[in-house]
Structures are given as structure tokens and as C-alpha cells.
Amino acid sequence: MRCAAVACFSVLIFSILICGCSKPPDELYDEAVVAMSRGDKEKAERKLRTAAHQDPEFVEAHYQLGQLLEGKGNVPEAIACYEKVTSLRPTHAAAKFRLGEIYFRQDEFDKALSQLQPMTEGNAVYSLQDKTRATQYSKMIQANKDAVEKIAELEKQSTSDPSILDELADAYHLYGKLLVDRQNPERALEYQKKGSDVRRELLQRLEEEFRQKPSDRKLATRLAELYYKEAEVVLLTGDLTKGVDLLKKSIECDPRIAKNYYALAQLAEKEGSFSREQILGYVRKAVDLDPGNAVYRFSLAGFYCGDKRYQEGKRELEKIIESSPDPALKLQAKARLAQVEKEIAEQNKQP
């Protein structure tokens, strides 16, 4: 009996000592913040875990622990922390953004969108900054979701139809570009390659068909468009020479498409093997084919002014100011025209 009493007394004393020595959750949290500022992540994690365990409703302890775990690559446990935060405080914007971003990285688009949806619906609880950010981010997620669904839909269809192949190549390339925006270069390259493989297959089919029907203008225009699209993709790899060759092929197939000449002019200028007169000729041709395109005309004016052919440059700038529907481009044209008129005045002063 006496032994049992001693044992109970010992347990009681031990419990009192433990309770007396343990720190409150908010103090542990503050120490964790200091540890994180010093780069001691292990100590910070221990203290945050203890704080969250002692007070299961300590929102910021769960959130900071989630961030720390996410940074270490422990994504499943980080998700659990963020979900605990949003269960305790459903309007915790930062936790919702973290969950949205994680789900987006995992291509769980619907889950990502569901986290951001309350902020995009105009809930007064959230700040204008959070609403704006959530709206922009939701648009990006939705674009990726639409691209993936489009690819899945097209992959189920017959590849014997050239129009389906063309759409599929475009869909792969679009998703590749979206992955670049998401800073996922490996997957971006994978989808760009898929798109190029599909388009190459389609080009081979149409080239063979065109050899048999060289007078088919509709087919020639189709080929020209495909060469142009492939040139756009090739340029992402930095292969300027191949891009030039593809644009030349596009022009050979259909010399009536203005954007091909303009793209070739831009590319030729970077590639370096073309004379300035050749490049100017491509820009002039683009303007001739599409005289209402103010961007082409502004580029032509730039070439003229660069060669000190100010009167010709002035004429092109005046046309932009007179007819362009783009107010920003009109402002640029007016500013450039003021400079050109000064240059003309200086030229007139010279003997």
C-alpha cells in the first residue's frame, strides 16, 4: 500500500514538473519564427509541431508548419496543414492560395479552382488584392484545364482526318506554351515535341498530296499555314536558319499571306545573312498585302527612318495616325513623327 502511494506521488510530481517546464503554444510559435529567421528549420519544425499539438486550433502554427513542410518537399503533410487551416478559418486567403498552387502543380485543376472560387466571387471578407490575384490565377488554371481537356478530346478522334491532326498539334503546342508560363520546361518540351511530331506527320501527308495536285490553291494555302505554324515552334528552340527555311517554304506555297513576309523580315534581321534591302522588301510586301495593318506599317516607317529616308518614313507614320484604330500605336506614331520632322528640318538646313 505504501509502495503504491509512493508511486502515485512520484507520477504526480513528474506531471507537475513536466507541465511546469512546458511552454505555452504562442511562446513556442515565437521561438519557431526566430529559428526560421536563423535558418534552423529542424528546430522550427519541432516547435511548430508542438505548438499545433498543444493547441489544435492554433491557425498560424498550422499554416507556418505547412509552409515549412512544403519547402522541404513534404507536400502531402503540407496539404494536411493547409486544409486544417481552412477548416479552422475558411477565409484564410494565404492557405487557400497555397492549396490552389499545389493542386495546380499536380494538374488537379478543379481542386485548385475550388480553393480560389470564394475569392473570385466578390466576397467582402477578402481584400481587393486577394480578389485580383485569385481572378488572374483562376484564368491561368482554367486555360490549362481547357487545354488538357481539348487534347484528351482530340486524341480520341481519328488521326486519318488532317484537320484533327492540325488541331491536335495546335493543342499540344498551346499546352506546351502554358507549361512554359508555369515554369515547367521539361513538360513543356515534351508537349512541344508531341505537337511537332504530329505536325510533321501532317506536313508529309499534305506535301505528298500537293506533289500530285500542284495547282490546288486551297491545298497550297493549307501547307503555307502549316509551315508558318511550324516556324513559330522552331523559333522557340532558337533555330533561326530552320525558321527562315520554313517561312520561305510558306511563301512559295502561297505568296499572298502578309504575316509570312513580316515574320520572315523579323527573323531575317536576327539571322544576319540577309541584306537590309532584302529585309525592307519583306516588310514592304507585308504592307502591300495588308495595308490596314498598322504594326507592319510602323515597322516599315522604322526601316525608312533607320536609312535616313525620312520623307518615306513620315508618309507611313501619317497613314498610321490617320487610319489606325489602335490608340496606343497612334501615340507612338505621333511621337516618332515629331522626331522625324526634326530630322527633316536638320536635313533641310544642310547645304
Rosetta blueprint (number, residue, H / E / L):
1 M L
2 R H
3 C H
4 A H
5 A H
6 V H
7 A H
8 C H
9 F H
10 S H
11 V H
12 L H
13 I H
14 F H
15 S H
16 I H
17 L H
18 I H
19 C H
20 G H
21 C H
22 S L
23 K L
24 P L
25 P H
26 D H
27 E H
28 L H
29 Y H
30 D H
31 E H
32 A H
33 V H
34 V H
35 A H
36 M H
37 S H
38 R L
39 G L
40 D L
41 K H
42 E H
43 K H
44 A H
45 E H
46 R H
47 K H
48 L H
49 R H
50 T H
51 A H
52 A H
53 H H
54 Q H
55 D L
56 P L
57 E L
58 F L
59 V H
60 E H
61 A H
62 H H
63 Y H
64 Q H
65 L H
66 G H
67 Q H
68 L H
69 L H
70 E H
71 G H
72 K H
73 G L
74 N L
75 V H
76 P H
77 E H
78 A H
79 I H
80 A H
81 C H
82 Y H
83 E H
84 K H
85 V H
86 T H
87 S H
88 L H
89 R L
90 P L
91 T L
92 H L
93 A H
94 A H
95 A H
96 K H
97 F H
98 R H
99 L H
100 G H
101 E H
102 I H
103 Y H
104 F H
105 R H
106 Q L
107 D L
108 E L
109 F H
110 D H
111 K H
112 A H
113 L H
114 S H
115 Q H
116 L H
117 Q H
118 P H
119 M H
120 T H
121 E L
122 G L
123 N L
124 A L
125 V L
126 Y L
127 S L
128 L H
129 Q H
130 D H
131 K H
132 T H
133 R H
134 A H
135 T H
136 Q H
137 Y H
138 S H
139 K H
140 M H
141 I H
142 Q H
143 A H
144 N H
145 K H
146 D H
147 A H
148 V H
149 E H
150 K H
151 I H
152 A H
153 E H
154 L H
155 E H
156 K L
157 Q L
158 S L
159 T L
160 S L
161 D L
162 P H
163 S H
164 I H
165 L H
166 D H
167 E H
168 L H
169 A H
170 D H
171 A H
172 Y H
173 H H
174 L H
175 Y H
176 G H
177 K H
178 L H
179 L H
180 V H
181 D H
182 R L
183 Q L
184 N L
185 P H
186 E H
187 R H
188 A H
189 L H
190 E H
191 Y H
192 Q H
193 K H
194 K H
195 G H
196 S H
197 D H
198 V H
199 R H
200 R H
201 E H
202 L H
203 L H
204 Q H
205 R H
206 L H
207 E H
208 E H
209 E H
210 F H
211 R H
212 Q H
213 K L
214 P L
215 S L
216 D L
217 R H
218 K H
219 L H
220 A H
221 T H
222 R H
223 L H
224 A H
225 E H
226 L H
227 Y H
228 Y H
229 K H
230 E H
231 A H
232 E H
233 V H
234 V H
235 L H
236 L H
237 T L
238 G L
239 D L
240 L H
241 T H
242 K H
243 G H
244 V H
245 D H
246 L H
247 L H
248 K H
249 K H
250 S H
251 I H
252 E H
253 C H
254 D L
255 P L
256 R L
257 I L
258 A H
259 K H
260 N H
261 Y H
262 Y H
263 A H
264 L H
265 A H
266 Q H
267 L H
268 A H
269 E H
270 K H
271 E H
272 G L
273 S L
274 F L
275 S L
276 R H
277 E H
278 Q H
279 I H
280 L H
281 G H
282 Y H
283 V H
284 R H
285 K H
286 A H
287 V H
288 D H
289 L H
290 D L
291 P L
292 G L
293 N L
294 A H
295 V H
296 Y H
297 R H
298 F H
299 S H
300 L H
301 A H
302 G H
303 F H
304 Y H
305 C H
306 G H
307 D L
308 K L
309 R L
310 Y H
311 Q H
312 E H
313 G H
314 K H
315 R H
316 E H
317 L H
318 E H
319 K H
320 I H
321 I H
322 E H
323 S H
324 S L
325 P L
326 D L
327 P H
328 A H
329 L H
330 K H
331 L H
332 Q H
333 A H
334 K H
335 A H
336 R H
337 L H
338 A H
339 Q H
340 V H
341 E H
342 K H
343 E H
344 I H
345 A H
346 E H
347 Q H
348 N H
349 K H
350 Q L
351 P L
